[in-house]
C-alpha cells in the first residue's frame, strides 16, 4: 500500500497536528498523539463531510478545522483515488479487471471473426452504405485509426458539391467511439476552448472539479471566516489557470473550412511540431469584458477535412497540401445508380427488411466492437515499446523499406512528403492487422512486420499522393488523355492548322459530358481542371493558331499504367484492389531473389547488443529465418510491385509509369 505524506505547516504543528498521511483510500491525521481516520470519497464535498464527522469528537477549534481542510484541499489532486486513480493498489486492480474484460471481448469477437482481420470486417460493413468508394472508405478508416498512434494522419476529401464527400466520411466515422470524434463545423476558437477545454493550473493539472467544489461551498457557507478562506484558496488556484485541450486519440472532422483563427491554432499541431503548445487567445465575457487567456493544446489528433470550394484559389491551400493526404470520392455513373437504389431502399422498404438487405444492427455492432478492439490493441502495442511523441514512435518493421524508399520519386522537396505519407500509411495498415501479421522481437522492442499484402493495400489507396485532388487526376486520366490520344493530327480550319496535336476547352467540355454524363462550361473547366493541371506540370498550354483568343492544351506526362490485381475485394462490390507498379530508376539494381534474407541479416550488422532476437509467424509462434522467408513471399513476390525504367528521364510515380512526352 502506497503512503503519501502531507507537508505540515508551522501553524498546524503549533496547534498539535504532528502528521497527515494518506494510506490507500484513507487519510490519517495525528493530533495530540491521537489518530483520526476518515475515508476519501468520490467528491470533495463528501470527503470534507466525512472529515468533519471524524474530527468533531477530537477537535473543537474551528480555525484549526478550516486549516486542516485547506491543507487537504491543496493535495486533493494527488489523493483523489476515485477520480484520478492515484491509489496504486486500486489502479492495479482496475487495470487487471479491464484487461480481463478486454480479453473476453476480443475472444467473443474472434468467435465471430475467426481470421481476426477486424479491419476487413469494418471496411465491408461501411461499404454496405457507402457505394463504390473502396479507396475512400479505406483512407478514412486508416486515418481514424492512426489517431491512436503517435503519428496520426490527416486526410482532405475534396470534390464538387453533391459528390458524397461528407457522406462517406460521416458514415465511416459513426463506427468510432463518439467521444473520440469531434465534428468541428464552423466552430470558432473560443467555442472550441469552452466546449472541449478543461481548466488546469500552471502545471497543467486538472482543477475544474475543485474550482466547482470551492464555488459551491462559498455559495452555501454562512460563516464569514470560512468564506474568506475559501475565496483566498479559489483566487490562489485561479492565478495561473488556463484551458487545456487534449487532442490525443481524437479525430477532428471539418465539414466546412475552419475559421482563420482556428486554422492558425491548429496548423502547428497538424504539422506535428511539438506535442504540447500554449497559445494566447482573446475571450469576451459579460463579467470580465475582453481579456487575453491561455489555452494549452496537448497531443496530435488525426484530422479529416471536407471541402467543395475551388481550393486552388484558397490562400491556405499550400498549407493544406503540406499537411493532408488529398483524396476525392468516386464520381461514376455506377456509383450514382447504386446510391439511388440505396436511397430507394431506405425510403421505400420496411425497417425490418432493411436490416436484411442493407446492413443489420448486429453487423453495425460487430464493426463498432472491432474498432474498440483495434484501438486497444494499438495502444497495447505502443505501450509495450514505451512509445510516446518523442521516442520509440515506430512499432513496425518494413523489410523492404530501403527498396521502396529508393524507388519512390526524389527529384524535389515535395517528394519527401509523398514518401512520408506512404510509409505512414504502411505503418497504420500493418498495425491495424498486428494480430495476423508476423512479429520481430528486437531487443526490448516488439515490432509488427509489414507484409507485401500491406504494401498492396497502401499502393491501392494512395494512387494519388501528389497533393492534387483525386478527381482532377481522374479527369486527366479519363478525359484529357483519351481525348488527346484520339487525335492523329493537329486540328485545322479554313486553311489554318494548329502547330501541334492538342485539345481545346470546348473539346474537353464535350468529352467530360460524354465520360461523366453531366455538362460543364468552359469557364468552370478552366477554373476547376486546366488551371491546376497546368500549374502542377501535367499539361501545358499554347496560343491557338485557329483562334488567337483561345488556348490549346497538350500533356507533359503520359500515364502508361501497368496494373497489378492479385488482391480482390469481397463480393465484387468494387473494382479489383489494383494499383500501378512503381517504376525503378535506371541506376537501381534488380531486386535479388534473396532480398529478404539479406534484410534480416542486415539487422545484425550494427554494433548493438541485443537481449533477444526472434521472428514470430502470424500465429505468434517462433519460426526460423528460412520458414519466415518462405511464408513471406508465398503468394506474391516483391519484384511484382516494381517495373523497370523505360525512358532516360528516370521518372517514377506510384500512380503510373510516367514518361515525359511534351516539350516547347
C-alpha positions as CSV (number, residue, x, y, z in Angstrom):
1,X,0.0,0.0,0.0
2,X,1.4,3.4,-1.0
3,X,1.7,6.0,1.7
4,X,1.6,9.7,0.8
5,X,2.9,12.2,3.4
6,X,1.4,15.7,3.5
7,X,3.5,18.8,4.2
8,X,2.6,20.2,7.6
9,X,2.8,24.0,8.1
10,X,4.3,25.5,11.2
11,X,0.9,26.9,12.2
12,X,-0.6,23.4,12.2
13,X,2.3,21.9,14.2
14,X,2.0,24.6,16.8
15,X,-1.7,23.6,17.3
16,X,-0.8,19.9,17.8
17,X,-1.0,18.4,14.3
18,X,2.0,16.1,14.1
19,X,1.4,14.2,10.9
20,X,-1.1,13.8,8.0
21,X,-0.8,11.0,5.6
22,X,-2.8,9.0,3.0
23,X,-2.9,5.3,3.4
24,X,-4.8,3.6,0.5
25,X,-8.2,5.2,0.4
26,X,-7.9,6.6,4.0
27,X,-6.4,9.8,5.4
28,X,-4.9,9.7,8.9
29,X,-4.4,12.8,11.0
30,X,-2.1,12.5,14.0
31,X,-3.4,15.2,16.5
32,X,-2.0,15.3,20.1
33,X,-1.0,11.7,19.9
34,X,-4.4,10.7,18.7
35,X,-5.0,9.0,15.3
36,X,-8.1,10.4,13.4
37,X,-9.0,8.4,10.3
38,X,-11.6,9.2,7.6
39,X,-12.3,7.8,4.1
40,X,-11.7,9.5,0.8
41,X,-15.0,9.8,-1.1
42,X,-15.7,10.4,-4.8
43,X,-16.2,14.1,-4.4
44,X,-14.5,16.8,-2.4
45,X,-17.7,17.9,-0.6
46,X,-18.3,14.3,0.6
47,X,-14.7,13.9,1.7
48,X,-15.0,17.2,3.7
49,X,-18.2,16.0,5.3
50,X,-16.6,12.7,6.3
51,X,-13.6,14.6,7.7
52,X,-15.8,16.9,9.8
53,X,-17.7,13.9,11.3
54,X,-14.5,12.2,12.1
55,X,-12.8,15.1,13.9
56,X,-15.8,16.6,15.8
57,X,-15.1,14.4,18.8
58,X,-11.4,15.4,19.0
59,X,-11.1,19.0,17.7
60,X,-13.3,21.8,18.7
61,X,-11.1,24.7,17.3
62,X,-13.0,25.8,14.2
63,X,-10.0,27.7,12.8
64,X,-7.8,24.6,13.1
65,X,-10.5,22.5,11.3
66,X,-10.6,25.0,8.5
67,X,-6.7,25.0,8.3
68,X,-6.8,21.2,8.0
69,X,-9.4,21.3,5.3
70,X,-7.2,23.9,3.4
71,X,-4.2,21.6,3.8
72,X,-6.1,18.6,2.5
73,X,-7.6,20.6,-0.4
74,X,-4.1,21.7,-1.6
75,X,-3.3,18.0,-2.1
76,X,-6.6,16.9,-3.4
77,X,-5.4,16.2,-7.0
78,X,-2.8,13.8,-5.6
79,X,-5.0,11.9,-3.1
80,X,-8.3,11.6,-5.0
81,X,-8.3,7.9,-5.6
82,X,-11.6,7.5,-7.3
83,X,-11.4,10.3,-9.8
84,X,-7.8,10.2,-10.8
85,X,-6.9,6.6,-9.7
86,X,-3.8,7.7,-7.8
87,X,-4.1,4.7,-5.5
88,X,-1.6,2.1,-6.7
89,X,-3.5,-0.8,-5.4
90,X,-6.8,0.2,-6.8
91,X,-5.1,1.1,-10.1
92,X,-3.5,-2.3,-10.4
93,X,-6.8,-4.0,-9.6
94,X,-8.7,-1.9,-12.1
95,X,-6.1,-2.4,-14.8
96,X,-6.3,-6.2,-14.3
97,X,-10.1,-6.1,-14.3
98,X,-10.1,-4.1,-17.5
99,X,-7.5,-6.4,-19.1
100,X,-9.6,-9.4,-18.4
101,X,-12.7,-7.7,-19.7
102,X,-10.9,-6.7,-22.9
103,X,-9.6,-10.2,-23.4
104,X,-13.1,-11.7,-23.0
105,X,-14.4,-9.1,-25.5
106,X,-11.8,-10.0,-28.1
107,X,-12.4,-13.7,-27.6
108,X,-16.1,-13.1,-28.3
109,X,-15.1,-11.1,-31.4
110,X,-12.8,-13.9,-32.6
111,X,-15.6,-16.4,-32.4
112,X,-17.5,-14.3,-35.0
113,X,-14.4,-13.2,-37.0
114,X,-12.1,-16.3,-36.8
115,X,-9.5,-14.8,-39.2
116,X,-9.0,-11.8,-36.9
117,X,-9.0,-9.4,-39.8
118,X,-11.1,-6.8,-38.0
119,X,-10.2,-4.0,-40.4
120,X,-11.6,-6.0,-43.3
121,X,-14.9,-6.5,-41.4
122,X,-15.2,-2.8,-40.7
123,X,-14.5,-1.9,-44.3
124,X,-17.0,-4.3,-45.7
125,X,-19.7,-3.0,-43.2
126,X,-19.1,0.6,-44.1
127,X,-19.3,-0.2,-47.9
128,X,-22.8,-1.6,-47.4
129,X,-24.0,2.1,-47.1
130,X,-21.2,3.9,-49.0
131,X,-21.3,2.6,-52.5
132,X,-18.4,2.3,-54.9
133,X,-16.0,4.1,-52.5
134,X,-13.5,1.3,-51.7
135,X,-10.5,3.7,-51.7
136,X,-12.2,6.5,-49.8
137,X,-13.5,4.1,-47.1
138,X,-10.1,2.7,-46.5
139,X,-8.5,6.1,-46.4
140,X,-11.0,7.4,-43.9
141,X,-10.7,4.2,-41.7
142,X,-7.0,4.2,-41.5
143,X,-6.8,8.0,-40.9
144,X,-9.2,7.5,-38.0
145,X,-7.3,4.5,-36.5
146,X,-4.0,6.5,-36.8
147,X,-5.1,8.8,-34.1
148,X,-4.4,6.0,-31.6
149,X,-0.7,6.0,-32.6
150,X,1.9,8.8,-32.1
151,X,2.0,9.7,-35.8
152,X,-1.7,10.4,-36.8
153,X,-2.6,11.1,-40.4
154,X,-4.6,13.9,-41.9
155,X,-7.0,13.5,-44.9
156,X,-8.6,16.1,-47.1
157,X,-11.7,15.0,-49.1
158,X,-12.3,17.5,-51.9
159,X,-14.9,17.4,-54.7
160,X,-17.6,19.5,-56.2
161,X,-20.9,19.8,-54.3
162,X,-23.2,16.7,-54.0
163,X,-20.5,14.2,-54.8
164,X,-20.7,12.4,-51.5
165,X,-17.5,13.5,-49.8
166,X,-19.2,14.4,-46.5
167,X,-21.5,11.4,-46.5
168,X,-18.6,8.9,-46.9
169,X,-16.7,10.5,-44.0
170,X,-19.7,10.6,-41.6
171,X,-20.8,7.0,-42.5
172,X,-17.2,5.7,-41.8
173,X,-16.8,7.7,-38.6
174,X,-20.0,6.5,-36.9
175,X,-18.3,3.3,-36.1
176,X,-15.7,5.0,-33.9
177,X,-16.4,5.8,-30.2
178,X,-18.5,9.0,-30.0
179,X,-16.1,10.7,-27.6
180,X,-13.2,10.3,-30.0
181,X,-14.8,12.1,-32.9
182,X,-15.2,15.9,-32.8
183,X,-17.3,17.5,-35.5
184,X,-15.9,21.0,-35.7
185,X,-18.1,22.6,-38.4
186,X,-17.7,26.4,-38.3
187,X,-16.7,26.4,-34.7
188,X,-14.6,29.3,-33.5
189,X,-11.5,29.1,-31.3
190,X,-13.5,30.5,-28.4
191,X,-16.2,27.9,-28.8
192,X,-13.7,25.0,-29.1
193,X,-11.9,26.2,-26.0
194,X,-15.1,26.5,-23.9
195,X,-16.7,23.2,-25.1
196,X,-13.6,21.0,-25.3
197,X,-11.1,22.6,-22.9
198,X,-10.7,21.7,-19.2
199,X,-9.4,24.1,-16.5
200,X,-5.9,23.4,-15.4
201,X,-3.3,25.0,-13.1
202,X,0.2,26.3,-14.1
203,X,1.5,22.7,-14.1
204,X,-1.4,21.5,-16.4
205,X,-3.0,19.6,-13.5
206,X,-6.8,19.5,-13.7
207,X,-8.6,21.8,-11.3
208,X,-12.0,22.4,-12.8
209,X,-13.8,20.0,-10.4
210,X,-12.0,21.6,-7.4
211,X,-13.0,25.1,-8.6
212,X,-16.6,23.9,-8.9
213,X,-16.5,22.5,-5.4
214,X,-15.0,25.7,-3.9
215,X,-17.5,27.9,-5.7
216,X,-20.4,25.7,-4.4
217,X,-19.1,25.8,-0.8
218,X,-18.6,29.6,-1.0
219,X,-22.2,29.9,-2.1
220,X,-23.5,27.6,0.6
221,X,-21.4,28.8,3.6
222,X,-22.8,31.3,6.0
223,X,-19.6,31.6,8.0
224,X,-17.6,34.7,7.1
225,X,-14.3,33.3,8.1
226,X,-14.9,30.1,6.2
227,X,-15.9,32.1,3.1
228,X,-12.8,34.2,3.4
229,X,-10.5,31.2,3.4
230,X,-12.4,29.6,0.6
231,X,-12.2,32.7,-1.6
232,X,-8.5,33.0,-0.9
233,X,-8.0,29.4,-1.9
234,X,-10.1,29.9,-5.1
235,X,-8.1,33.0,-6.0
236,X,-4.8,31.3,-5.4
237,X,-6.0,28.3,-7.5
238,X,-7.1,30.6,-10.4
239,X,-3.8,32.7,-10.5
240,X,-2.2,30.6,-13.3
241,X,-5.3,28.8,-14.5
242,X,-5.7,28.1,-18.2
243,X,-7.7,25.9,-20.5
244,X,-6.2,22.6,-21.8
245,X,-7.5,20.8,-24.9
246,X,-6.2,17.2,-25.0
247,X,-6.3,16.0,-28.6
248,X,-4.5,12.7,-28.2
249,X,-6.7,9.9,-29.6
250,X,-9.2,12.5,-31.1
251,X,-10.4,12.7,-34.7
252,X,-11.3,16.2,-35.8
253,X,-13.8,16.4,-38.6
254,X,-14.1,19.7,-40.5
255,X,-17.3,19.6,-42.6
256,X,-16.6,23.0,-43.9
257,X,-13.4,25.2,-44.0
258,X,-12.3,26.3,-40.5
259,X,-12.2,29.9,-39.4
260,X,-8.9,31.7,-39.9
261,X,-8.1,32.0,-36.2
262,X,-8.9,28.3,-35.5
263,X,-6.8,27.2,-38.5
264,X,-3.9,29.3,-37.2
265,X,-4.1,27.5,-33.9
266,X,-4.3,24.1,-35.5
267,X,-1.5,24.4,-38.1
268,X,1.5,23.7,-35.8
269,X,-0.5,20.8,-34.3
270,X,-1.2,19.2,-37.6
271,X,2.4,19.7,-38.6
272,X,3.4,17.6,-35.5
273,X,6.0,20.2,-34.4
274,X,5.8,19.6,-30.7
275,X,3.3,17.6,-28.6
276,X,2.2,20.5,-26.3
277,X,1.7,24.1,-27.4
278,X,0.5,27.1,-25.4
279,X,-1.5,29.8,-27.2
280,X,-2.9,33.1,-26.1
281,X,-6.5,33.8,-27.3
282,X,-8.8,36.7,-26.8
283,X,-12.1,36.0,-25.0
284,X,-15.0,38.2,-24.2
285,X,-17.5,37.6,-21.3
286,X,-20.2,39.8,-19.8
287,X,-18.4,39.8,-16.4
288,X,-14.7,40.3,-17.5
289,X,-15.1,42.1,-20.8
290,X,-12.3,41.4,-23.4
291,X,-9.4,39.5,-21.8
292,X,-6.5,37.5,-23.1
293,X,-6.4,34.0,-21.8
294,X,-4.2,31.0,-22.3
295,X,-5.0,27.7,-23.9
296,X,-2.7,24.6,-23.9
297,X,-3.2,22.1,-26.7
298,X,-1.8,18.7,-25.9
299,X,-1.3,15.8,-28.3
300,X,-1.8,15.3,-32.0
301,X,-5.2,14.3,-33.5
302,X,-6.0,12.9,-36.8
303,X,-7.9,15.3,-38.9
304,X,-10.4,14.9,-41.8
305,X,-11.3,17.9,-43.9
306,X,-14.2,18.1,-46.4
307,X,-14.5,21.0,-48.9
308,X,-16.4,21.8,-52.1
309,X,-14.7,25.1,-52.7
310,X,-12.3,25.8,-55.5
311,X,-9.2,25.0,-53.4
312,X,-6.7,26.3,-56.0
313,X,-7.8,29.9,-55.2
314,X,-7.8,29.4,-51.5
315,X,-4.9,31.3,-49.8
316,X,-4.1,28.5,-47.3
317,X,-4.3,25.7,-50.0
318,X,-0.5,25.2,-50.0
319,X,-0.7,24.6,-46.2
320,X,-3.5,22.1,-46.7
321,X,-1.4,20.3,-49.3
322,X,1.6,20.0,-47.0
323,X,-0.3,18.6,-44.1
324,X,-3.0,16.4,-45.7
325,X,-3.3,13.4,-47.9
326,X,-5.6,14.7,-50.7
327,X,-8.4,12.5,-52.0
328,X,-11.8,12.7,-53.7
329,X,-14.9,10.5,-53.8
330,X,-15.6,8.4,-56.8
331,X,-17.6,10.1,-59.5
332,X,-19.0,7.4,-61.7
333,X,-22.4,6.5,-63.2
334,X,-22.3,3.1,-61.4
335,X,-21.9,4.8,-58.0
336,X,-24.8,7.2,-58.7
337,X,-27.0,4.3,-59.8
338,X,-26.2,2.1,-56.7
339,X,-26.6,5.2,-54.4
340,X,-30.1,5.8,-56.0
341,X,-31.1,2.2,-55.2
342,X,-29.8,2.6,-51.7
343,X,-31.9,5.8,-51.2
344,X,-34.9,3.9,-52.6
345,X,-34.4,1.0,-50.2
346,X,-34.0,3.3,-47.2
347,X,-37.1,5.3,-48.1
348,X,-39.3,2.6,-49.5
349,X,-38.8,-0.6,-47.5
350,X,-39.9,-1.7,-44.0
351,X,-37.2,-1.2,-41.4
352,X,-37.1,-4.9,-40.6
353,X,-36.4,-5.7,-44.3
354,X,-33.7,-3.0,-44.4
355,X,-31.9,-4.9,-41.7
356,X,-31.5,-7.9,-44.1
357,X,-31.0,-6.0,-47.4
358,X,-28.8,-3.0,-46.4
359,X,-27.0,-3.5,-43.1
360,X,-28.2,-5.0,-39.8
361,X,-27.8,-3.7,-36.2
362,X,-25.8,-6.8,-35.5
363,X,-23.3,-6.0,-38.3
364,X,-23.0,-2.4,-37.1
365,X,-22.4,-3.5,-33.5
366,X,-19.8,-6.0,-34.7
367,X,-17.9,-3.3,-36.6
368,X,-18.0,-1.0,-33.6
369,X,-16.7,-3.7,-31.4
370,X,-13.9,-4.3,-33.9
371,X,-12.9,-0.6,-33.8
372,X,-12.7,-0.8,-30.0
373,X,-10.5,-3.9,-30.1
374,X,-8.2,-2.3,-32.7
375,X,-8.0,0.8,-30.5
376,X,-7.0,-1.3,-27.5
377,X,-4.5,-3.5,-29.5
378,X,-2.8,-0.4,-31.0
379,X,-2.5,1.2,-27.5
380,X,-1.1,-2.1,-26.1
381,X,1.5,-2.4,-28.9
382,X,2.8,1.1,-28.4
383,X,2.8,0.8,-24.6
384,X,4.8,-2.4,-24.8
385,X,7.5,-0.4,-26.6
386,X,7.3,2.5,-24.2
387,X,6.4,4.8,-27.0
388,X,5.5,8.5,-26.8
389,X,5.6,11.5,-29.0
390,X,9.4,11.9,-28.6
391,X,10.8,8.4,-28.6
392,X,10.1,4.8,-29.7
393,X,7.3,6.1,-32.0
394,X,7.8,3.3,-34.5
395,X,6.3,-0.2,-33.8
396,X,6.6,-1.6,-37.4
397,X,9.5,-3.3,-39.2
398,X,9.2,-2.9,-43.0
399,X,11.6,-5.4,-44.5
400,X,11.5,-3.7,-48.0
401,X,11.8,-0.1,-46.7
402,X,15.2,0.6,-48.5
403,X,14.0,-0.8,-51.8
404,X,10.7,1.1,-51.6
405,X,12.4,4.4,-50.5
406,X,15.0,4.2,-53.3
407,X,12.3,3.6,-55.9
408,X,10.0,6.5,-54.9
409,X,10.4,9.8,-56.7
410,X,13.1,12.0,-55.2
411,X,13.6,15.0,-57.5
412,X,12.1,17.7,-55.4
413,X,11.3,18.6,-51.8
414,X,7.6,17.7,-52.0
415,X,8.6,14.1,-53.0
416,X,9.8,13.6,-49.4
417,X,6.3,14.5,-48.3
418,X,4.8,11.8,-50.6
419,X,7.3,9.2,-49.3
420,X,6.4,10.1,-45.7
421,X,2.7,9.6,-46.4
422,X,3.3,6.2,-48.0
423,X,5.4,4.9,-45.1
424,X,2.9,6.4,-42.5
425,X,0.1,4.5,-44.2
426,X,2.2,1.3,-44.3
427,X,2.6,1.7,-40.5
428,X,-1.1,2.0,-39.7
429,X,-2.2,-0.6,-42.2
430,X,0.2,-3.1,-40.6
431,X,-0.6,-2.1,-37.1
432,X,-4.3,-2.5,-37.8
433,X,-3.6,-6.2,-38.6
434,X,-1.0,-6.8,-35.9
435,X,-2.8,-9.8,-34.6
436,X,-2.4,-11.6,-38.0
437,X,1.0,-10.3,-39.0
438,X,4.5,-11.7,-38.3
439,X,6.4,-10.2,-35.4
440,X,10.0,-9.2,-34.9
441,X,11.4,-9.2,-31.3
442,X,14.4,-6.9,-31.5
443,X,15.9,-6.5,-28.0
444,X,13.1,-5.0,-25.9
445,X,11.1,-3.9,-28.9
446,X,8.1,-5.8,-30.3
447,X,7.6,-4.8,-34.0
448,X,4.8,-5.8,-36.3
449,X,6.2,-6.9,-39.7
450,X,4.7,-5.2,-42.7
451,X,3.9,-7.7,-45.4
452,X,3.5,-7.5,-49.2
453,X,-0.2,-7.5,-48.7
454,X,0.1,-4.3,-46.7
455,X,2.2,-2.8,-49.5
456,X,-0.5,-3.7,-52.0
457,X,-3.2,-2.1,-49.9
458,X,-1.2,1.1,-49.4
459,X,-0.4,1.4,-53.1
460,X,-4.1,0.8,-53.9
461,X,-5.3,3.6,-51.6
462,X,-2.5,6.1,-52.5
463,X,-2.9,6.1,-56.3
464,X,-2.5,9.9,-55.9
465,X,-0.5,11.4,-53.1
466,X,0.8,14.3,-55.2
467,X,-1.5,16.8,-53.4
468,X,-3.7,17.4,-56.4
469,X,-7.3,16.4,-55.7
470,X,-8.0,12.9,-56.9
471,X,-11.0,13.9,-59.0
472,X,-8.7,16.1,-61.0
473,X,-6.2,13.3,-61.5
474,X,-9.1,11.1,-62.6
475,X,-10.2,13.8,-65.1
476,X,-6.7,13.8,-66.5
477,X,-6.7,10.0,-66.9
478,X,-10.3,9.5,-68.1
479,X,-11.0,12.6,-70.1
480,X,-7.9,14.6,-71.1
481,X,-5.6,11.8,-72.1
482,X,-8.2,9.7,-74.1
483,X,-9.2,12.8,-76.0
484,X,-5.7,13.8,-76.7
485,X,-4.7,10.2,-77.8
486,X,-7.8,10.0,-80.1
487,X,-6.3,12.6,-82.4
488,X,-3.9,11.6,-85.1
489,X,-3.1,15.1,-86.5
490,X,-3.4,18.8,-85.4
491,X,-6.8,20.5,-85.7
492,X,-7.3,22.5,-88.9
493,X,-9.9,25.0,-90.1
494,X,-10.3,27.4,-93.1
495,X,-6.8,26.5,-94.4
496,X,-5.2,27.1,-91.0
497,X,-3.7,24.4,-88.8
498,X,-2.5,24.2,-85.2
499,X,1.2,23.7,-84.8
500,X,0.8,20.6,-82.7
501,X,-1.7,18.0,-81.6
502,X,-3.6,19.5,-78.8
503,X,-7.1,19.8,-77.3
504,X,-9.3,22.9,-76.6
505,X,-11.5,23.8,-73.7
506,X,-14.7,23.2,-75.7
507,X,-13.5,19.8,-76.8
508,X,-12.7,18.9,-73.1
509,X,-16.2,20.0,-72.1
510,X,-17.8,17.7,-74.6
511,X,-15.5,14.8,-73.6
512,X,-16.3,15.5,-70.0
513,X,-20.1,15.3,-70.7
514,X,-19.6,12.0,-72.6
515,X,-17.5,10.4,-69.8
516,X,-19.5,11.5,-66.8
517,X,-23.0,12.2,-68.1
518,X,-23.2,15.8,-67.0
519,X,-22.2,19.1,-68.5
520,X,-19.6,21.7,-67.6
521,X,-19.0,25.1,-69.2
522,X,-15.7,26.4,-70.5
523,X,-15.2,28.8,-67.6
524,X,-15.7,26.0,-65.0
525,X,-13.4,23.7,-67.0
526,X,-10.6,26.3,-66.8
527,X,-11.1,27.1,-63.1
528,X,-11.6,23.5,-61.9
529,X,-9.3,21.5,-64.1
530,X,-6.9,23.0,-66.7
531,X,-5.5,25.8,-64.4
532,X,-4.3,23.4,-61.7
533,X,-3.1,20.7,-64.1
534,X,-1.1,23.4,-65.8
535,X,0.3,24.7,-62.6
536,X,1.2,21.2,-61.4
537,X,3.1,20.3,-64.6
538,X,0.7,17.8,-66.0
539,X,-0.3,19.8,-69.1
540,X,0.9,22.9,-70.8
541,X,-0.9,25.5,-73.0
542,X,-0.2,27.5,-76.1
543,X,-2.0,30.1,-78.2
544,X,-4.3,28.6,-80.8
545,X,-3.5,29.3,-84.5
546,X,-7.1,28.9,-85.4
547,X,-8.4,31.4,-82.9
548,X,-5.9,33.7,-81.2
549,X,-8.4,34.4,-78.3
550,X,-8.2,30.8,-77.2
551,X,-5.7,28.3,-75.8
552,X,-4.8,24.8,-76.7
553,X,-3.6,22.2,-74.2
554,X,-1.2,19.2,-74.5
555,X,0.1,16.7,-71.9
556,X,3.6,16.8,-70.4
557,X,3.4,13.3,-69.0
558,X,1.7,10.1,-70.2
559,X,0.0,7.8,-67.8
560,X,1.1,4.4,-69.1
561,X,-0.1,2.3,-66.2
562,X,0.9,-1.3,-65.5
563,X,-1.7,-2.7,-63.1
564,X,-1.5,-5.5,-60.5
565,X,-4.7,-7.1,-59.5
566,X,-3.9,-10.1,-57.4
567,X,-5.9,-8.9,-54.4
568,X,-9.7,-9.0,-54.9
569,X,-12.3,-7.3,-52.9
570,X,-15.1,-9.3,-51.3
571,X,-18.3,-10.0,-53.3
572,X,-17.2,-7.9,-56.3
573,X,-18.5,-4.7,-54.6
574,X,-15.9,-2.6,-56.2
575,X,-13.1,-2.9,-58.8
576,X,-10.2,-5.2,-58.2
577,X,-7.9,-4.0,-55.5
578,X,-5.4,-2.8,-58.0
579,X,-2.5,-0.3,-58.3
580,X,0.2,0.8,-60.6
581,X,3.7,-0.7,-60.4
582,X,6.4,1.5,-59.0
583,X,8.9,2.5,-61.7
584,X,12.5,1.6,-60.6
585,X,15.1,4.2,-61.6
586,X,17.7,3.2,-64.1
587,X,20.5,3.2,-61.6
588,X,18.6,0.9,-59.3
589,X,19.8,-2.7,-59.2
590,X,17.5,-5.6,-59.9
591,X,15.9,-6.8,-56.7
592,X,17.7,-10.0,-55.7
593,X,15.8,-13.2,-55.1
594,X,17.2,-13.5,-51.6
595,X,16.5,-9.8,-50.7
596,X,14.6,-10.8,-47.5
597,X,17.4,-12.9,-46.2
598,X,19.7,-10.0,-46.7
599,X,17.4,-7.6,-44.9
600,X,17.2,-9.9,-41.9
601,X,21.0,-10.3,-41.8
602,X,21.3,-6.5,-42.1
603,X,19.6,-6.2,-38.8
604,X,22.6,-7.8,-37.2
605,X,25.3,-5.7,-38.9
606,X,25.1,-2.8,-36.4
607,X,27.2,-2.9,-33.2
608,X,24.1,-3.4,-30.9
609,X,24.0,-5.8,-28.1
610,X,20.6,-7.5,-28.3
611,X,19.0,-9.2,-25.3
612,X,16.7,-11.0,-27.7
613,X,16.1,-11.6,-31.4
614,X,13.1,-13.6,-32.6
615,X,10.9,-14.0,-35.6
616,X,7.4,-15.0,-34.9
617,X,4.9,-16.1,-37.5
618,X,1.4,-14.7,-37.9
619,X,0.1,-17.0,-35.1
620,X,2.7,-15.8,-32.6
621,X,4.9,-18.9,-32.8
622,X,8.7,-18.6,-33.1
623,X,10.0,-19.5,-36.6
624,X,13.3,-19.8,-38.3
625,X,14.6,-17.5,-41.0
626,X,14.1,-20.0,-43.8
627,X,10.4,-20.6,-42.9
628,X,9.8,-16.9,-42.3
629,X,11.2,-16.1,-45.8
630,X,9.2,-18.9,-47.5
631,X,5.9,-17.8,-45.9
632,X,6.5,-14.1,-46.5
633,X,6.6,-14.4,-50.3
634,X,4.3,-17.4,-50.6
635,X,1.6,-15.6,-52.6
636,X,3.4,-12.7,-54.1
637,X,6.9,-11.7,-54.9
638,X,8.3,-8.3,-54.2
639,X,9.6,-8.0,-57.7
640,X,6.0,-7.9,-58.9
641,X,5.5,-4.5,-57.4
642,X,8.1,-2.8,-59.5
643,X,8.7,-2.1,-63.2
644,X,12.0,-1.3,-64.9
645,X,12.6,2.2,-66.3
646,X,11.7,2.5,-69.9
647,X,13.0,6.0,-70.6
648,X,16.1,8.1,-70.0
649,X,14.2,10.5,-67.8
650,X,14.4,8.5,-64.6
651,X,10.9,9.4,-63.7
652,X,8.6,7.3,-61.5
653,X,5.4,7.7,-59.7
654,X,3.2,5.4,-57.6
655,X,0.1,6.1,-59.7
656,X,1.6,5.2,-63.0
657,X,4.6,4.7,-65.2
658,X,5.0,8.3,-66.2
659,X,7.2,9.5,-69.0
660,X,7.9,12.9,-70.4
661,X,6.2,13.4,-73.8
662,X,5.7,17.1,-74.1
663,X,8.1,19.9,-75.0
664,X,8.3,23.5,-76.0
